[in-house]
Amino acid sequence: FWNGQHRKSGVGYAARYNTDKMVATGQIASTGMALLSYVQKVSDKVSLATDLMCNFNSMSRDVTASFGYDYILRQCRLRGKVDPNGVCAAFLEERLNMGLNFILSAELDHKKKDYKFGFGLTVGE
């Protein structure tokens, strides 16, 4: 891959293991980035997820983690995540017609007092 921001190329490796109830993935790159993720299907309509990202090349050894959910309702899907900095994000996608979806999204960062809200339409599958 090519990282244009730092003008470097690198090699990455990825692995995935899945069953009918869970998916676990791992990625590592020669740039020192590692990403682990895990999704557990709790029921037909609910999934819980977590991810962990590590940067081994930086002096501070940055590590970030987040927790997310996916809830499928009759006509819409609700997704969200929370990270250790207290940033909460939610995404609601409602199917209006075949090939037409309405989207509401929000991201709340109480620490920085940064609040973002949005809406949109997706045409096509």
QUIDA-V596706 format. One record per residue. N is the residue number from 0. RES is the residue in one letter. SS is DSSP state (alpha for helix, beta for strand, coil for the rest). Layout:
<<N;RES;SS> <N;RES;SS>>
This chain:
<<0;F;coil> <1;W;beta> <2;N;beta> <3;G;coil> <4;Q;coil> <5;H;coil> <6;R;coil> <7;K;beta> <8;S;beta> <9;G;coil> <10;V;coil> <11;G;beta> <12;Y;beta> <13;A;beta> <14;A;beta> <15;R;beta> <16;Y;beta> <17;N;beta> <18;T;coil> <19;D;coil> <20;K;coil> <21;M;beta> <22;V;beta> <23;A;beta> <24;T;beta> <25;G;beta> <26;Q;beta> <27;I;beta> <28;A;beta> <29;S;coil> <30;T;coil> <31;G;coil> <32;M;beta> <33;A;beta> <34;L;beta> <35;L;beta> <36;S;beta> <37;Y;beta> <38;V;beta> <39;Q;beta> <40;K;beta> <41;V;coil> <42;S;coil> <43;D;coil> <44;K;coil> <45;V;beta> <46;S;beta> <47;L;beta> <48;A;beta> <49;T;beta> <50;D;beta> <51;L;beta> <52;M;beta> <53;C;beta> <54;N;beta> <55;F;coil> <56;N;coil> <57;S;coil> <58;M;coil> <59;S;coil> <60;R;coil> <61;D;coil> <62;V;beta> <63;T;beta> <64;A;beta> <65;S;beta> <66;F;beta> <67;G;beta> <68;Y;beta> <69;D;beta> <70;Y;beta> <71;I;beta> <72;L;coil> <73;R;coil> <74;Q;coil> <75;C;beta> <76;R;beta> <77;L;beta> <78;R;beta> <79;G;beta> <80;K;beta> <81;V;beta> <82;D;beta> <83;P;coil> <84;N;coil> <85;G;coil> <86;V;beta> <87;C;beta> <88;A;beta> <89;A;beta> <90;F;beta> <91;L;beta> <92;E;beta> <93;E;beta> <94;R;beta> <95;L;beta> <96;N;beta> <97;M;coil> <98;G;coil> <99;L;beta> <100;N;beta> <101;F;beta> <102;I;beta> <103;L;beta> <104;S;beta> <105;A;beta> <106;E;beta> <107;L;beta> <108;D;beta> <109;H;coil> <110;K;coil> <111;K;coil> <112;K;coil> <113;D;beta> <114;Y;beta> <115;K;beta> <116;F;beta> <117;G;beta> <118;F;beta> <119;G;beta> <120;L;beta> <121;T;beta> <122;V;beta> <123;G;coil> <124;E;coil>>
